[in-house]
């Protein structure tokens, strides 16, 4: 467990802001959907000016999260950028399902709150949340001992993941997180 926390700390050392997460996720979404991401596409997707997007992209480049292809001006996530996107998607997914399935808030509120909290969660809290959710959702003995858990169900399957780093590494996103 200590190694998982250490690996997660390396990923979140970049101190990404809420708006930066939206840029990274949008680049990822455009690249996956269209095959490319340009400043114009990001501006349109986020309903921002090209100038605002250009300024943000400069900051993401300085942090080593985004690069630009010389010949086409297409934006690409670096390896560190990809890791950050996977961490963001994983954290948002865990928070969404925790809020929706574990404590019972509406889908809309869970989606909104998970988006606002995703970049603020520490690696230690992410790891603890992952194990807490997995223990409740994947252990039949816990359900048999606790009557409140007998009717508990979540559609997020964590049972086949050994730890949060494996969950992050295999994160592809979830339908609720794309705008």
C-alpha positions as CSV (number, residue, x, y, z in Angstrom):
1,X,0.0,0.0,0.0
2,X,2.8,2.4,0.8
3,X,4.2,1.9,-2.8
4,X,0.8,2.7,-4.3
5,X,0.7,6.0,-2.3
6,X,4.2,6.8,-3.4
7,X,3.3,6.2,-7.1
8,X,0.2,8.3,-6.8
9,X,2.2,11.2,-5.1
10,X,4.5,11.3,-8.2
11,X,1.5,11.7,-10.4
12,X,-0.2,14.6,-8.5
13,X,2.9,16.6,-7.8
14,X,2.1,18.9,-10.7
15,X,-0.6,20.8,-8.8
16,X,-3.2,20.9,-11.6
17,X,-6.0,23.5,-11.3
18,X,-9.7,22.8,-12.0
19,X,-9.6,24.6,-15.4
20,X,-6.4,22.8,-16.4
21,X,-8.2,19.5,-15.9
22,X,-10.8,20.6,-18.3
23,X,-8.2,21.4,-20.9
24,X,-6.5,18.1,-20.5
25,X,-9.7,16.1,-20.6
26,X,-10.9,18.0,-23.7
27,X,-7.6,17.3,-25.5
28,X,-7.9,13.7,-24.5
29,X,-11.6,13.5,-25.6
30,X,-10.9,15.3,-29.0
31,X,-7.9,13.1,-29.7
32,X,-9.9,10.0,-29.0
33,X,-12.9,11.1,-30.9
34,X,-11.5,13.0,-33.9
35,X,-7.9,11.8,-33.9
36,X,-6.6,15.3,-33.3
37,X,-7.0,18.3,-31.0
38,X,-6.4,21.9,-32.1
39,X,-6.8,25.2,-30.1
40,X,-9.8,26.0,-32.3
41,X,-11.5,22.7,-31.4
42,X,-10.8,23.1,-27.7
43,X,-12.2,26.6,-27.7
44,X,-15.3,25.4,-29.4
45,X,-15.7,22.4,-27.1
46,X,-15.3,24.5,-23.9
47,X,-17.1,27.6,-25.3
48,X,-14.0,29.8,-24.8
49,X,-12.0,32.2,-26.9
50,X,-9.0,30.9,-28.9
51,X,-6.8,33.4,-27.0
52,X,-7.9,32.0,-23.6
53,X,-7.2,28.5,-24.8
54,X,-3.8,29.5,-26.2
55,X,-2.7,31.0,-22.9
56,X,-3.8,27.8,-21.0
57,X,-2.0,25.6,-23.5
58,X,1.2,27.6,-22.9
59,X,0.9,26.8,-19.2
60,X,0.3,23.1,-19.9
61,X,3.3,23.0,-22.2
62,X,5.5,24.6,-19.5
63,X,4.3,21.8,-17.1
64,X,5.3,19.2,-19.6
65,X,1.7,17.9,-20.0
66,X,1.1,18.9,-23.6
67,X,3.2,19.2,-26.7
68,X,2.4,20.6,-30.2
69,X,3.2,18.8,-33.4
70,X,5.5,21.1,-35.5
71,X,4.0,20.5,-38.9
72,X,0.3,20.3,-38.0
73,X,0.0,22.3,-34.8
74,X,-2.1,19.4,-33.3
75,X,-1.9,19.2,-29.6
76,X,-0.8,15.9,-27.9
77,X,-0.7,14.8,-24.3
78,X,2.7,13.8,-23.1
79,X,3.2,10.6,-21.1
80,X,2.9,12.7,-18.0
81,X,-0.3,14.4,-19.5
82,X,-1.8,10.9,-20.1
83,X,-1.0,9.9,-16.6
84,X,-2.7,13.0,-15.3
85,X,-5.8,12.4,-17.4
86,X,-6.0,8.8,-16.1
87,X,-5.7,10.0,-12.5
88,X,-8.4,12.6,-13.1
89,X,-10.7,10.2,-14.8
90,X,-10.1,7.6,-12.0
91,X,-10.6,10.1,-9.2
92,X,-13.8,11.5,-10.8
93,X,-15.1,8.0,-11.4
94,X,-14.6,6.9,-7.8
95,X,-16.0,10.1,-6.4
96,X,-19.1,9.9,-8.8
97,X,-19.9,6.4,-7.8
98,X,-19.2,7.0,-4.1
99,X,-21.5,10.0,-4.1
100,X,-24.2,8.4,-6.2
101,X,-24.2,4.8,-4.9
102,X,-22.7,4.9,-1.5
103,X,-24.3,8.0,-0.1
104,X,-27.3,8.4,-2.4
105,X,-27.0,11.8,-4.1
106,X,-28.6,12.4,-7.5
107,X,-26.6,11.6,-10.7
108,X,-26.5,15.3,-11.6
109,X,-25.1,16.4,-8.2
110,X,-22.7,13.4,-8.1
111,X,-21.4,14.4,-11.5
112,X,-21.0,18.1,-10.6
113,X,-19.4,17.5,-7.2
114,X,-17.0,14.8,-8.6
115,X,-15.9,17.2,-11.2
116,X,-15.2,19.9,-8.7
117,X,-13.4,17.6,-6.3
118,X,-11.3,15.4,-8.7
119,X,-8.2,17.6,-8.8
120,X,-8.2,18.3,-5.0
121,X,-8.0,14.8,-3.7
122,X,-4.7,13.7,-2.2
123,X,-3.2,10.4,-3.2
124,X,-3.7,9.0,0.3
125,X,-7.4,9.9,0.2
126,X,-7.8,8.4,-3.2
127,X,-6.2,5.1,-2.1
128,X,-8.3,5.0,1.1
129,X,-11.5,5.7,-0.9
130,X,-10.7,3.0,-3.4
131,X,-10.1,0.4,-0.7
132,X,-13.2,1.5,1.3
133,X,-15.4,1.2,-1.8
134,X,-13.8,-2.1,-2.9
135,X,-14.3,-3.6,0.6
136,X,-17.9,-2.6,0.7
137,X,-18.7,-3.6,-2.9
138,X,-16.7,-6.7,-3.3
139,X,-16.7,-8.6,0.0
140,X,-19.6,-10.9,0.5
141,X,-18.6,-11.5,4.2
142,X,-19.1,-7.8,4.9
143,X,-22.6,-7.9,3.3
144,X,-23.6,-11.0,5.3
145,X,-22.5,-9.5,8.6
146,X,-24.2,-6.1,8.1
147,X,-27.9,-6.0,7.2
148,X,-27.5,-2.4,5.8
149,X,-25.1,-3.7,3.2
150,X,-27.3,-6.6,2.0
151,X,-29.2,-4.3,-0.3
152,X,-26.1,-2.2,-1.2
153,X,-25.2,-2.2,-4.9
154,X,-23.0,-0.2,-7.2
155,X,-22.5,-0.4,-10.9
156,X,-18.8,0.3,-10.6
157,X,-16.9,-3.0,-10.5
158,X,-13.7,-2.6,-8.5
159,X,-13.4,-6.3,-7.6
160,X,-10.8,-7.2,-10.2
161,X,-8.4,-4.3,-9.4
162,X,-5.6,-5.0,-6.9
163,X,-5.2,-1.4,-5.9
164,X,-5.8,2.2,-7.0
165,X,-2.7,2.4,-9.2
166,X,-4.0,-0.5,-11.3
167,X,-7.4,1.2,-11.5
168,X,-5.7,4.4,-12.7
169,X,-3.5,2.6,-15.2
170,X,-6.6,0.9,-16.8
171,X,-8.9,3.9,-16.6
172,X,-10.6,4.7,-19.9
173,X,-13.2,7.0,-18.4
174,X,-16.9,6.5,-17.9
175,X,-19.9,7.8,-19.8
176,X,-21.0,10.2,-17.1
177,X,-17.8,12.2,-17.2
178,X,-17.9,13.5,-20.8
179,X,-19.9,16.6,-21.4
